[in-house]
Amino acid sequence: MARIKRTAPYTSTATASLPAASPSAPATSGASTQVGHTVRSSTPAADAEVRSDEAHALRFQLIEAIAYHSIREQFLARLNRFLTGLQVFLGTSAIAGMIDLVPFGPLLPLVASALSGVMLLVIDPAGGAREHRGLRSRLHNVLADIEEVPLSNELLRTGRGRMQRVAADAPPAYRCVQAIAYNTAVNAIYSEEAAARYRYKVGQWRQLWANWAPMRGFQFRLAVTELNREGNNT
């Protein structure tokens, strides 16, 4: 697999190629065959395997989505604190006393204070952080519901439906942040040996601009694929 190709929010085709769920992952046992209904023969092992794979994929997608909203919430909350602090600092008398000591005069502090106020108004980082916090909380509740009771096909369908309702309320996604959240979910679930084969390569410059530019048209490649390509080129 060379890249993620999302057809819906929080849904990655890469999830299907992840390692199988660990032996410790919960799996439901098939229902026993009912006496007197030979036509309705059951296949407990096959049913349990399918449900286990689907549950594993849903858990991964939930953890990935939670990580995505956590990253966005943290960035917007920090941006809000920085802009608010800058605006307050530039509006105090302390900066007025420092104007004579700096070469650029009083114009630059006034411009910076005005720009920080405009960014607070236009971007509304505080409101964005609250929105992502609410979405993250709802996804945590979905994950908790899945973990609290024995797994069933009905529960998995309910979990997918609730996840889609959360996605319907989410703002447009940032592609690079999604890749970072995917790597976070891989690191959270698998050992380092297994995770190293499934993480995406996200360069430092893209990480720096991940929360600023949507990058929705960019396709990320697996880190292992990039290493093999570099090795072949050398």
Rosetta blueprint (number, residue, H / E / L):
1 M L
2 A L
3 R L
4 I L
5 K L
6 R L
7 T L
8 A E
9 P L
10 Y L
11 T E
12 S L
13 T H
14 A H
15 T H
16 A H
17 S H
18 L L
19 P L
20 A L
21 A L
22 S L
23 P L
24 S L
25 A L
26 P L
27 A L
28 T L
29 S L
30 G L
31 A L
32 S L
33 T L
34 Q L
35 V L
36 G L
37 H L
38 T L
39 V L
40 R L
41 S L
42 S L
43 T L
44 P H
45 A H
46 A H
47 D H
48 A H
49 E H
50 V H
51 R H
52 S H
53 D H
54 E H
55 A H
56 H H
57 A H
58 L H
59 R H
60 F H
61 Q H
62 L H
63 I H
64 E H
65 A H
66 I H
67 A H
68 Y H
69 H H
70 S H
71 I H
72 R H
73 E H
74 Q H
75 F H
76 L H
77 A H
78 R H
79 L H
80 N H
81 R H
82 F H
83 L H
84 T H
85 G H
86 L H
87 Q H
88 V H
89 F H
90 L H
91 G L
92 T L
93 S H
94 A H
95 I H
96 A H
97 G H
98 M H
99 I H
100 D H
101 L H
102 V L
103 P L
104 F L
105 G L
106 P L
107 L H
108 L H
109 P H
110 L H
111 V H
112 A H
113 S H
114 A H
115 L H
116 S H
117 G H
118 V H
119 M H
120 L H
121 L H
122 V H
123 I H
124 D L
125 P H
126 A H
127 G H
128 G H
129 A H
130 R H
131 E H
132 H H
133 R H
134 G H
135 L H
136 R H
137 S H
138 R H
139 L H
140 H H
141 N H
142 V H
143 L H
144 A H
145 D H
146 I H
147 E H
148 E H
149 V L
150 P L
151 L L
152 S L
153 N H
154 E H
155 L H
156 L H
157 R H
158 T H
159 G H
160 R H
161 G H
162 R H
163 M H
164 Q H
165 R H
166 V H
167 A H
168 A H
169 D H
170 A L
171 P L
172 P L
173 A L
174 Y L
175 R H
176 C H
177 V H
178 Q H
179 A H
180 I H
181 A H
182 Y H
183 N H
184 T H
185 A H
186 V H
187 N H
188 A H
189 I H
190 Y L
191 S L
192 E H
193 E H
194 A H
195 A H
196 A L
197 R L
198 Y L
199 R L
200 Y E
201 K L
202 V L
203 G L
204 Q H
205 W H
206 R H
207 Q H
208 L H
209 W L
210 A L
211 N L
212 W L
213 A L
214 P L
215 M L
216 R L
217 G L
218 F L
219 Q L
220 F L
221 R L
222 L E
223 A H
224 V H
225 T H
226 E H
227 L H
228 N H
229 R H
230 E H
231 G H
232 N H
233 N H
234 T L
